[in-house]
Amino acid sequence: MSLNSYGHLFRVTTWGESHGPALGCVVDGCPPGVPVAAADLQHWLDLRKPGTSKYVTQRREPDEVEILSGIFEGVSTGTPISLMIRNADQRSKDYGDIKDKFRPGHADYAYFVKYGIRDYRGGGRSSARETAARVAAGGVARAALTQMLPGIKIRGAMVQMGASKIARENWDWEEVSRNPFWTPDPQAATDWAAQLDAMRKSGDSVGAVIEVVAEGVPAGLGAPIYGKIDTDLAAAMMSINAVKGVEIGDGFDTAALSGSANADEMRMGPDGPEFTSNHAGGVLGGISTGQDIVLRFAVKPTSSILTPRSTIDKFGQNAEIITKGRHDPCVGIRAVPVGEAMMACVILDHMLLHRGQVGENRGMIGVS
């Protein structure tokens, strides 16, 4: 299996399976001299790890990250950083009854058709457990970005669960850390708790929409045509397990707007150009504008559920399947720190690309 790496100058390769002894990543291209400590990376992993509330999988994983290389005396050396997270609470026996059956909506069938190998232990490489390695890599990217762009903030929130959306007038970033749904709307958190309790007890699952915002990104990152920063952001989010759609800025809603309504008008402010709106999500022509970069991605309902469903097995026989084990009734909840990590990796990658090609932005507004 190839194509387990992403990024250009800041490049991440993940490895490992859901029920293997460990998983992890190799981070290549981190600039030297960046302070990186296991405790700093652990902060982000603790936000993603399972078993943190009754609304996520009850698999108990400490997700303790080990730094194997690339860090000396507390700082990056400029060489590959290898990170490992050991699996501690695998229950492969939970999947014994379905080892020859394909779970509808899961990657089982597609993987088997392509590779001829059936790793039924939690999905193997297709499991969302792989995202722990991405969050660790994102911690390295955040550390580098903190040095290069001290004012940058990358934050995410769940803005929709099933058909229920947040009330945007209630948006409070401080609320995100106060509830198990990563939502900025306290009323939505209350409503979703009741909805997800009912969904969990019925043996079913539900999808979600996650919004990730990067503040303090300078203008000029990205390149025309095939090097667009929004192209790489969309690819990064689509690579996350269970993601089925990505939009930048107003996304699909822009199709319903007129040109006069959609264009973000500009005025000269005391500190340079200012925009009167941000329908474009902080990206024009594939290049950052200096506004907040805003994106959303849709996460499908968890495919591993207790509701009986019709399927086939690898012998070509019709069958019925019930997936036992410990699964997220809404996998979108734990997707928030994963989306943040992927945003951090892409922005750092484009910072390094920009610095290598251009150095400083060439266009100076208001200078003759």
C-alpha positions as CSV (number, residue, x, y, z in Angstrom):
1,M,0.0,0.0,0.0
2,S,1.5,3.3,-1.1
3,L,0.4,6.9,-0.8
4,N,0.5,7.1,3.0
5,S,2.2,10.6,2.9
6,Y,0.9,14.1,2.5
7,G,2.5,17.5,2.2
8,H,5.2,19.1,0.1
9,L,8.0,20.5,2.2
10,F,6.4,19.7,5.5
11,R,5.6,16.0,4.8
12,V,3.9,13.5,7.1
13,T,3.8,9.7,6.6
14,T,1.5,7.8,8.9
15,W,1.7,4.0,9.7
16,G,0.0,1.3,11.7
17,E,-3.4,-0.3,12.1
18,S,-6.3,0.0,14.5
19,H,-5.5,-3.4,16.2
20,G,-1.8,-3.6,15.7
21,P,0.8,-3.1,18.4
22,A,1.2,0.6,17.6
23,L,0.7,3.3,15.1
24,G,2.5,6.6,14.4
25,C,4.0,8.9,11.9
26,V,7.2,10.3,10.5
27,V,7.3,14.1,10.2
28,D,9.8,15.3,7.6
29,G,10.6,18.9,6.9
30,C,10.1,20.5,10.3
31,P,12.5,23.5,10.6
32,P,15.3,23.0,13.1
33,G,15.2,24.8,16.4
34,V,11.5,24.4,17.1
35,P,10.7,23.5,20.7
36,V,8.9,20.2,20.7
37,A,8.1,18.1,23.9
38,A,6.1,15.0,24.2
39,A,3.9,16.8,26.8
40,D,3.0,19.5,24.2
41,L,2.0,16.9,21.7
42,Q,0.1,14.9,24.4
43,H,-2.2,17.9,25.0
44,W,-3.6,17.6,21.5
45,L,-3.8,13.8,21.6
46,D,-5.8,13.9,24.9
47,L,-8.4,16.0,23.1
48,R,-8.9,13.3,20.4
49,K,-8.5,10.1,22.4
50,P,-11.4,7.7,22.9
51,G,-13.3,7.1,26.1
52,T,-13.6,10.8,27.2
53,S,-17.4,10.8,27.4
54,K,-20.3,8.5,27.0
55,Y,-20.9,9.9,23.5
56,V,-17.8,8.5,22.0
57,T,-16.3,5.0,21.7
58,Q,-15.5,3.4,25.1
59,R,-12.3,1.9,23.9
60,R,-9.7,3.0,26.5
61,E,-6.5,4.2,25.0
62,P,-4.1,6.4,26.8
63,D,-2.7,7.5,23.4
64,E,0.7,8.3,25.0
65,V,3.0,9.6,22.3
66,E,6.7,8.6,22.2
67,I,9.3,10.7,20.3
68,L,11.8,8.3,18.7
69,S,13.9,10.7,16.7
70,G,14.4,14.2,15.4
71,I,14.3,16.0,18.8
72,F,17.5,16.8,20.7
73,E,17.7,18.8,23.9
74,G,14.0,19.8,23.5
75,V,14.2,21.2,20.0
76,S,13.8,19.8,16.5
77,T,17.1,19.0,14.7
78,G,15.7,19.4,11.1
79,T,15.8,15.6,10.6
80,P,12.8,13.3,10.5
81,I,10.7,13.3,13.6
82,S,9.4,9.8,14.4
83,L,6.4,9.5,16.7
84,M,4.8,6.4,18.1
85,I,1.5,5.7,19.9
86,R,1.1,2.2,21.3
87,N,-2.3,0.5,21.2
88,A,-3.3,-0.7,24.6
89,D,-7.0,-1.7,24.5
90,Q,-7.6,-3.7,21.3
91,R,-10.4,-6.3,21.3
92,S,-9.9,-8.1,18.0
93,K,-12.2,-10.9,19.2
94,D,-15.2,-8.4,18.9
95,Y,-14.8,-8.7,15.1
96,G,-14.5,-12.5,14.9
97,D,-18.1,-12.9,13.8
98,I,-17.7,-10.6,10.8
99,K,-14.3,-11.6,9.6
100,D,-15.7,-12.8,6.3
101,K,-18.6,-10.3,6.0
102,F,-18.4,-6.8,4.6
103,R,-19.8,-4.0,6.7
104,P,-22.2,-1.8,4.6
105,G,-20.8,1.8,4.4
106,H,-17.4,0.8,5.6
107,A,-14.2,0.4,3.6
108,D,-14.1,-3.4,4.0
109,Y,-15.4,-4.3,0.5
110,A,-13.3,-1.7,-1.4
111,Y,-10.1,-2.7,0.5
112,F,-10.7,-6.4,-0.2
113,V,-11.4,-5.8,-3.9
114,K,-8.2,-3.8,-4.3
115,Y,-5.7,-5.7,-2.1
116,G,-7.2,-9.1,-1.6
117,I,-6.5,-8.9,2.1
118,R,-9.3,-8.7,4.8
119,D,-8.0,-7.1,8.0
120,Y,-11.3,-7.4,9.9
121,R,-9.8,-6.2,13.2
122,G,-11.5,-2.8,13.5
123,G,-10.9,-2.0,9.9
124,G,-7.1,-2.1,10.1
125,R,-5.7,0.9,8.1
126,S,-9.1,2.3,7.3
127,S,-10.0,2.8,11.0
128,A,-10.4,6.3,12.4
129,R,-7.7,5.3,14.9
130,E,-5.2,6.2,12.2
131,T,-6.0,9.9,12.9
132,A,-4.2,9.8,16.3
133,A,-1.0,9.9,14.3
134,R,-2.2,13.0,12.3
135,V,-3.0,14.8,15.6
136,A,0.5,14.1,16.8
137,A,1.9,15.5,13.6
138,G,-0.4,18.5,13.9
139,G,1.1,19.2,17.3
140,V,4.6,19.5,15.6
141,A,3.1,21.8,13.0
142,R,1.5,24.0,15.6
143,A,4.8,24.3,17.4
144,A,6.5,25.4,14.3
145,L,3.7,27.8,13.4
146,T,3.9,29.4,16.8
147,Q,7.4,30.4,16.1
148,M,6.8,31.6,12.6
149,L,3.3,33.2,13.1
150,P,3.0,34.0,16.9
151,G,-0.6,35.3,16.5
152,I,-2.0,32.3,14.6
153,K,-5.1,30.5,16.1
154,I,-6.5,27.3,14.6
155,R,-9.8,26.2,16.2
156,G,-12.6,23.9,15.3
157,A,-16.1,23.2,16.4
158,M,-19.0,20.9,15.6
159,V,-21.7,23.1,14.0
160,Q,-24.2,20.4,13.0
161,M,-25.2,16.9,14.2
162,G,-27.6,15.1,11.9
163,A,-30.1,17.6,10.7
164,S,-29.7,19.8,13.8
165,K,-27.6,22.9,13.2
166,I,-26.2,25.4,15.8
167,A,-27.7,28.9,16.2
168,R,-24.8,31.0,15.0
169,E,-25.9,34.0,17.1
170,N,-25.0,31.8,20.1
171,W,-21.4,31.2,18.9
172,D,-18.9,31.3,21.8
173,W,-15.5,29.8,21.3
174,E,-15.1,29.4,25.1
175,E,-18.1,27.1,25.1
176,V,-16.4,24.5,22.8
177,S,-14.2,23.2,25.7
178,R,-17.1,23.0,28.1
179,N,-19.2,20.4,26.4
180,P,-18.5,16.9,25.0
181,F,-19.7,17.9,21.5
182,W,-17.1,20.6,20.7
183,T,-19.9,23.0,19.9
184,P,-19.9,26.7,20.4
185,D,-23.6,26.8,21.1
186,P,-24.6,25.7,24.6
187,Q,-28.2,25.1,23.7
188,A,-27.1,22.8,20.9
189,A,-25.0,20.8,23.3
190,T,-28.0,20.3,25.5
191,D,-30.3,19.3,22.6
192,W,-27.6,17.0,21.0
193,A,-27.1,15.1,24.3
194,A,-30.7,14.0,24.3
195,Q,-30.6,13.1,20.6
196,L,-27.4,11.1,20.8
197,D,-28.6,9.2,23.9
198,A,-31.6,8.0,21.9
199,M,-29.5,7.2,18.9
200,R,-26.9,5.3,20.9
201,K,-29.6,3.3,22.7
202,S,-31.2,2.4,19.4
203,G,-27.9,1.0,18.1
204,D,-27.7,3.5,15.3
205,S,-25.4,6.5,14.5
206,V,-25.5,10.0,13.1
207,G,-23.3,12.3,11.0
208,A,-21.9,15.8,11.7
209,V,-20.5,18.9,10.1
210,I,-17.2,20.4,11.5
211,E,-16.0,23.9,11.0
212,V,-12.3,24.8,11.3
213,V,-11.1,28.4,11.4
214,A,-7.5,29.7,11.1
215,E,-7.0,33.3,12.3
216,G,-3.8,35.2,11.8
217,V,-2.8,33.5,8.5
218,P,-0.8,36.0,6.4
219,A,-1.8,37.0,2.8
220,G,0.1,35.3,0.0
221,L,0.1,31.6,0.9
222,G,-0.7,29.3,-1.9
223,A,-0.1,29.4,-5.6
224,P,-2.3,29.5,-8.7
225,I,-3.7,26.5,-10.5
226,Y,-2.3,23.3,-9.0
227,G,-0.7,24.8,-5.8
228,K,-3.8,26.4,-4.3
229,I,-3.9,26.4,-0.5
230,D,-7.7,25.6,-0.6
231,T,-7.0,22.7,-2.9
232,D,-4.6,21.2,-0.4
233,L,-6.9,22.0,2.5
234,A,-9.8,20.2,0.8
235,A,-7.6,17.2,0.0
236,A,-6.4,17.1,3.6
237,M,-9.9,17.1,5.0
238,M,-11.2,14.6,2.5
239,S,-8.4,12.3,3.5
240,I,-9.9,12.0,7.1
241,N,-11.8,8.8,7.6
242,A,-15.6,9.2,7.0
243,V,-15.4,12.7,5.5
244,K,-17.7,13.0,2.4
245,G,-17.6,16.7,1.6
246,V,-15.6,19.9,2.1
247,E,-16.4,23.5,1.5
248,I,-14.4,26.7,1.8
249,G,-16.0,29.9,3.0
250,D,-19.7,29.9,2.1
251,G,-19.1,26.9,-0.1
252,F,-22.1,25.5,-1.8
253,D,-24.3,28.4,-0.5
254,T,-22.4,30.8,-2.9
255,A,-24.3,29.1,-5.8
256,A,-27.5,30.9,-4.6
257,L,-25.9,34.3,-4.3
258,S,-25.5,37.0,-6.9
259,G,-22.1,38.3,-7.9
260,S,-22.7,41.6,-6.1
261,A,-23.7,39.7,-2.9
262,N,-20.9,37.2,-3.1
263,A,-17.9,39.4,-3.8
264,D,-16.0,40.5,-0.7
265,E,-15.7,44.3,-1.0
266,M,-12.5,46.0,0.0
267,R,-11.6,49.3,1.7
268,M,-8.3,50.8,2.8
269,G,-8.0,50.7,6.6
270,P,-5.4,52.2,8.9
271,D,-3.3,49.1,8.8
272,G,-3.8,48.1,5.2
273,P,-6.6,46.6,3.1
274,E,-9.8,45.5,4.9
275,F,-12.6,43.3,3.6
276,T,-16.3,44.0,4.4
277,S,-17.2,40.3,4.4
278,N,-15.6,36.8,4.0
279,H,-17.7,34.7,1.7
280,A,-14.5,33.4,0.1
281,G,-13.3,31.9,3.4
282,G,-9.9,33.7,3.3
283,V,-8.8,32.4,-0.1
284,L,-8.9,34.0,-3.5
285,G,-7.4,32.4,-6.6
286,G,-5.9,29.7,-4.3
287,I,-3.9,32.3,-2.3
288,S,-4.7,33.4,1.2
289,T,-6.0,37.0,1.6
290,G,-5.1,37.6,5.2
291,Q,-8.6,37.0,6.4
292,D,-9.6,34.1,8.5
293,I,-9.4,30.8,6.6
294,V,-12.8,29.1,7.1
295,L,-13.7,25.6,6.0
296,R,-16.3,23.0,6.9
297,F,-16.4,19.2,6.3
298,A,-19.2,16.7,6.5
299,V,-18.6,13.4,8.4
300,K,-20.9,10.5,7.5
301,P,-22.6,8.4,10.3
302,T,-20.5,5.7,11.8
303,S,-20.8,2.6,9.6
304,S,-20.2,0.1,12.5
305,I,-23.6,-0.1,14.2
306,L,-25.7,-2.6,16.1
307,T,-28.7,-2.3,13.7
308,P,-29.0,-5.5,11.6
309,R,-28.2,-4.9,7.9
310,S,-28.0,-6.9,4.7
311,T,-24.6,-7.6,3.2
312,I,-22.5,-10.3,1.4
313,D,-19.5,-12.2,2.5
314,K,-16.2,-12.8,0.6
315,F,-17.5,-16.1,-0.6
316,G,-20.3,-14.4,-2.5
317,Q,-23.1,-15.4,-0.2
318,N,-25.8,-13.1,1.1
319,A,-25.7,-12.5,4.8
320,E,-26.9,-10.3,7.7
321,I,-24.5,-8.4,9.8
322,I,-24.5,-6.7,13.3
323,T,-21.2,-5.0,14.2
324,K,-20.4,-5.5,17.9
325,G,-17.6,-3.7,19.7
326,R,-17.1,-0.1,20.9
327,H,-17.9,2.5,18.3
328,D,-18.7,6.2,18.2
329,P,-22.4,6.9,17.7
330,C,-21.2,10.2,16.1
331,V,-17.6,9.9,14.9
332,G,-17.8,13.7,14.0
333,I,-17.3,14.6,17.7
334,R,-13.7,13.4,17.7
335,A,-13.0,14.7,14.2
336,V,-12.7,18.3,15.5
337,P,-9.0,18.0,16.7
338,V,-8.2,16.0,13.6
339,G,-9.5,18.8,11.3
340,E,-7.5,21.3,13.3
341,A,-4.3,19.2,13.0
342,M,-4.7,18.9,9.2
343,M,-5.3,22.6,8.9
344,A,-2.0,23.2,10.9
345,C,0.0,20.8,8.7
346,V,-1.3,22.4,5.4
347,I,-0.7,26.0,6.6
348,L,2.9,25.2,7.8
349,D,3.6,23.4,4.5
350,H,2.5,26.5,2.5
351,M,4.4,28.8,4.8
352,L,7.6,26.9,3.9
353,L,6.7,26.8,0.2
354,H,6.0,30.5,0.2
355,R,9.2,31.3,2.1
356,G,11.2,29.2,-0.3
357,Q,9.8,30.7,-3.5
358,V,9.0,34.3,-2.6
359,G,10.4,35.1,0.8
360,E,8.4,38.2,1.4
361,N,5.2,39.2,-0.5
362,R,6.0,41.3,-3.6
363,G,2.9,43.4,-3.8
364,M,2.9,46.4,-1.5
365,I,-0.5,48.1,-1.3
366,G,-0.4,51.9,-1.2
367,V,3.3,52.1,-2.0
368,S,4.2,53.9,-5.3
